[in-house]
Amino acid sequence: MTAPAIRMQGLKKNFGVSEIIRGVDLDIHRGERHAIIGPNGAGKSTLFHLISARLPVTSGIIELKGENVIGLKPFEINRKGLSRSFQITNIFHNLSVFENLRCAVLWSLGYRYSFWHRLAGLKDARLRADAVMEDIGLTSRRDTPAGILSYAEQRALEIGITIASGADVILLDEPTAGMSRSETDDAVALIRRVTEGKTLVMVEHDMGVVFGLADRVSVLVYGQIIATDAPAAIRCNAAVQEAYLGTGTHAGHGHE
Amino acid sequence: MSFVFSRGRLLLWGACLALAVALPLVLKSGFMLSLLCQIGIMVVFALSYNMLLGQTGLLSFGHAVYYGMGAFITMHTLNMIGKDGSPLVVALLPLVGGLAGLLAGVVLGWVTTKKAGTTFAMISLGIGELVAACALMFPGFFGGEGGISGNRVVGKGSLLGFTWGPQVEMYGLIVAWAFVATIAMFALTQTPLGRMANAVRDNPERAEFVGYDTQRVRYLMLILSGFFAGIAGGLTALNYEIVTAETLNAHTSGVVLLMTFVGGIGFFYGPIIGAILVSVMQIVIGGMTHAWLLYFGLFFLFMVLMAPGGIASVIAMQRNLWQAGLFGRMVPHYLAATVPILVLMAGLVGLIEMSYALLAGEGVGAGDTATRVMGMQLQLASMEPWAIALATTAAGVLLTRWIGGRTGVAWNSALSTLHGDKS
């Protein structure tokens, strides 16, 4: 039996005396699309930061494909095949769209810190960057500096950078935040397309996106997972409704 | 290394090389030749600095350390080979300087590049001061206040007729090294490491999440930058045949920062322009007036306020206007704007020179009653020259505001047309 894509056990994170993540146990299966939902301040983004080593873990276990990754640096985890996006757009602002994507593929193609290869001669890097650019629909913006793209374009580029390296575990932190309805639909289609055959974990507020994309949903409340189940079951889970909205109402989309 | 170039670029670089070779044929004076030598060395030094500042986003206050170490090691090597050497060995000595700079980068960079941003700037300042202090503490190696000197003419033979004795031969050697180093530094910008340095500059966090150790990228860039700074140091040792502790102190670090910044850190060729301009100011204006640092300071302030992207950014802007067919309509405004600026400068220069002559004291001629400014003999005791200088300055200010305002309006309208055309 293969190890889960991500396994968390007894995961805790304190900021000073305040406990943000208070003992998370969760297995993300390989190849599933897993959404993490929960009220504001529940610790969803913090959980992502722990998995991707942006923040150090206070205690507990994180395994990536069966391998302990506690104490590794972000770039080391990335090299093990985990890639993430950010809630606040995190791109290379002064570089063109194409350069952003090429930077994202260089390591995985083995060019490391080379100063003896000529970038323009790296056909594999160019083809891969062009393919991702096509995927995210930014081919017409190839040479535009990323900093002056529209918001939705920057979000698409953010996803492009995240998937470009070919990582098989993808973490997306609120990929559709701040988007209009039609932009969100495009983003969902994009995410579905580019994460085909990969493990996807995403934090998402938009319930339409969650129920449309996810195979399973985990609900994080005050730093603990209170339920993990298929979307339909989560929708009917009384504890979730109670904790999530403080009322018995349905967790409809557009929640803030 | 021709693979680096497109045809247009090849032409441009060829033209630059031809110009560099042809200049001493036209400007035959010894003064011009030594100015050209200094420019060649500073071009390499400033470009190496911009590998840190412009390309990797590292503001260093201690870059002279690598330059200075290159110079000292080169000088010691020169003295060591002494009579056994040959002109060929001397011609290759800047490489020794480069390796010394590289080694200094390997050792010191390990400490400085642990962090980026302000921390890096502060540590580079500290290391710079540390090395400068060492230079005075270990006179055996650094030669104390007097520095160490040598003779670049070694052995009896020559390399294809070159002994490096005459200054013009030294100039040839500098041009050759500067050209090779410049090509190598440009090529570096087109490699995975060079591009990831840009990525680390723009967003170090994201660089880590695409698999890159930002610390390693900074470290490698600093080592390579130290290598090229060391080459510049080696050239300066051969050129002046003396190396003093000033080569690696904070003043030298400051000058290379200013050159690079004034030239424009956002463009590869920016530091080249900066190196040429500052060297010319240093030597030409420095030869005319003792107050040259003051003028340089004013010029630097002006650049930071008016064109923070440096001269290269101004040139790039004009090129954009040219391509959009808008340059022509700006020309009359540029010409009109030079008039008030010249008036303002004339007034200011008069005031500064007279004040300087009156107040500066010894060396300049304490208690001078007269000074020469732009060929005019001015009596400091009388009111007349002061009144004229003040009036000229005031007129310059008023004219600048008036015509400068109109130029600004024209500039903004040209820019909005430009951007309107684009979208």
Interface residues (C-beta under 8 A of the other chain):
Chain A: S52 R54 K73 P74 F75 N78 R79 S83 R84 F86 N90 I91 F92 H93 N94 L95 E99 R102 C103 A104 L106 W107 S108 Y111 R112 Y113 S114 F115 W116 H117 R118 L119 A120 G121 L122 I161 A164 S165
Chain B: F3 V4 A187 L188 Q190 T191 P192 L193 G194 R195 M196 N198 A199 R201 D202 N203 E205 R206 A207 E208 F209 V210 G211 Y212 D213 T214 R216 V217 L220 L224
